[in-house]
Amino acid sequence: MAPTEFDLIDQFFSGMGASDHVLVGVGDDAAIIEMIDGWVLHVSTDTLTEGVHFLPDCSASDIAYRAVMTAASDLAAMGAAPRAMVLALSLPEPDTAWLEAFCTGLRAASADARLPLVGGDTTRGPLVITVTVMGATPADQCLLRSGAAPGERLCMSGTLGDAAAGLSLLRGELVATDPTDTAFLTARFLRPTARIPLGESLRGVATAAIDISDGLIADSTHLAKKSGVALQIDHRLLPRSTAFSAVVEPSQQLAYLLTGGDDYELLFTLPQSVQLPEGCTEIGRVMAGSGVSCDGMSAVGGYDHFGH
């Protein structure tokens, strides 16, 4: 059996961050680097490749916006306040019209995510965009994947399956009768929102968190493994948008909800005594044990770069 993306990370890269100043390296949503005055720096990098993370006919503006927000979502999952970003851009040719549109989306995402661009690199090659983001939290208030405990609630922000449905619409795999539904779902894929304000509000409140990028099951499995717990999901509680319900057939909805990626919502655990934040939904429970189950059945799935 071929190694997965995460096997390769564990085998080859997880030990390269050892330093007196690195508190958390490879393996969480962002690194944690010690800073002065009791604050720590969070650093995370995301790469978008044409044909893998976006379609060839995707607009340059949407590509830039998506690149920033997918990276910024890791800061949200750590509860980090945005500080800055750097950009590495590989281009087949210096197309000025394309770059102008790209920078329009980049400026919009920079403003929305509160991430000023402070540096980077540009080179010739296949179209590849790499964004490195930096954020900060008090040292004792970092959100990690490893703090969930039995008896707590499993919760998430927003709605599930929208981005996967939007991608299916763009590929012609789904058809919507209402243009409003098409616009909403495709925007959820092309222009995701990093839940940074929610992440900041969960500092010192949530016990564990991760962003939903590879699908609910895949990302909840990471959280369960890091925390050493089992997660039980009730599919009836999974939040879905009106557009999603209108476009995706009932028989297909669960697959989109459980394994569709790119929603960039936050998945987190809360003690019973803590009030659920506005716009969030309780979708299950934290139990003693290991793994993830949905309606009592073991669940696996989600996106993996080297498994697809």
Secondary structure, DSSP 8 states (H G I E B T S, - for coil): ----HHHHIIIIITTTT--TTEEE-TTSSSEEEE-STTEEEEEEEEEEEBTTTB-TT--HHHHHHHHHHHHHHHHHHHT-EEEEEEEEEEESS--HHHHHHHHHHHHHHHHHHT--EEEEEEEESS-EEEEEEEEEEEGGG---SS---TT-EEEEES-SSHHHHHHHHHHTSS--SSHHHHHHHHHHHHS----HHHHHHTTTT-SEEEEESS-HHHHHHHHHHHHT-EEEE-GGG----HHHHHHS-HHHHHHHHHH-----EEEEEE-TTS---TTEEEEEEEESSSEEEETTEE------TTT-
